[in-house]
């Protein structure tokens, strides 16, 4: 039996990624780098964890991406507050 495809889900995920990337256009390089590194790390960790435990890999990658990007943004804000920027 063939696996069902989710063209609408893929379209929504691609659109969400484009919106997220365009949202970083006005940020400085350090903020963008922190958010990007956090998002990439989160997506990678979510994907690997789901491969090991089983489950929806694209879902875990999307959740990890969002969580990692949020963590990168929070880290950047705390770092800027500490440095007085």
C-alpha positions as CSV (number, residue, x, y, z in Angstrom):
1,X,0.0,0.0,0.0
2,X,1.5,3.4,-1.0
3,X,2.1,6.0,1.7
4,X,-0.2,9.0,1.5
5,X,1.4,12.3,0.4
6,X,0.7,15.6,2.1
7,X,1.0,18.3,-0.6
8,X,-0.9,20.8,1.5
9,X,1.3,20.2,4.5
10,X,4.4,20.6,2.5
11,X,3.1,23.8,0.9
12,X,2.3,25.2,4.4
13,X,5.7,24.3,5.7
14,X,7.5,25.9,2.8
15,X,5.4,29.0,3.2
16,X,6.1,29.2,6.9
17,X,9.8,28.8,6.3
18,X,9.8,31.6,3.8
19,X,7.9,33.9,6.2
20,X,10.3,33.0,9.0
21,X,13.3,33.8,6.8
22,X,11.9,37.1,5.6
23,X,11.2,38.1,9.1
24,X,14.9,38.1,9.8
25,X,15.6,40.5,7.0
26,X,15.7,43.6,9.3
27,X,17.8,42.0,12.0
28,X,21.5,42.5,12.4
29,X,23.9,39.7,11.4
30,X,24.5,38.4,15.0
31,X,20.8,38.1,15.7
32,X,20.1,36.4,12.3
33,X,23.1,34.0,12.9
34,X,21.9,33.1,16.4
35,X,18.3,32.4,15.2
36,X,19.6,30.4,12.2
37,X,22.0,28.3,14.3
38,X,19.3,27.7,16.9
39,X,16.7,26.7,14.2
40,X,19.1,24.4,12.3
41,X,20.2,22.8,15.6
42,X,16.6,22.3,16.7
43,X,15.6,20.8,13.4
44,X,18.5,18.4,13.4
45,X,18.0,17.3,17.0
46,X,14.2,16.9,16.3
47,X,14.9,14.8,13.2
48,X,17.5,12.6,14.8
49,X,15.3,12.0,17.9
50,X,12.4,11.1,15.7
51,X,14.5,8.7,13.6
52,X,15.6,7.0,16.8
53,X,12.2,6.8,18.5
54,X,10.0,6.6,15.5
55,X,7.3,9.0,14.4
56,X,6.6,11.8,12.0
57,X,10.0,13.1,10.8
58,X,8.8,16.2,9.0
59,X,6.7,17.1,12.0
60,X,9.6,16.8,14.4
61,X,11.9,18.8,12.1
62,X,9.3,21.6,12.0
63,X,8.8,21.6,15.7
64,X,12.5,21.5,16.4
65,X,13.1,24.3,13.9
66,X,10.5,26.5,15.7
67,X,11.8,25.7,19.1
68,X,15.4,26.1,18.1
69,X,14.8,29.4,16.4
70,X,12.9,30.7,19.5
71,X,15.8,29.6,21.7
72,X,18.3,31.4,19.4
73,X,16.2,34.5,19.6
74,X,15.9,34.4,23.4
75,X,19.7,33.8,23.6
76,X,20.4,36.8,21.4
77,X,18.1,39.0,23.5
78,X,19.7,37.9,26.8
79,X,23.1,38.3,25.3
80,X,22.3,41.8,24.1
81,X,20.9,42.8,27.5
82,X,24.0,41.5,29.2
83,X,26.3,43.4,26.8
84,X,24.2,46.5,27.0
85,X,23.4,46.8,23.3
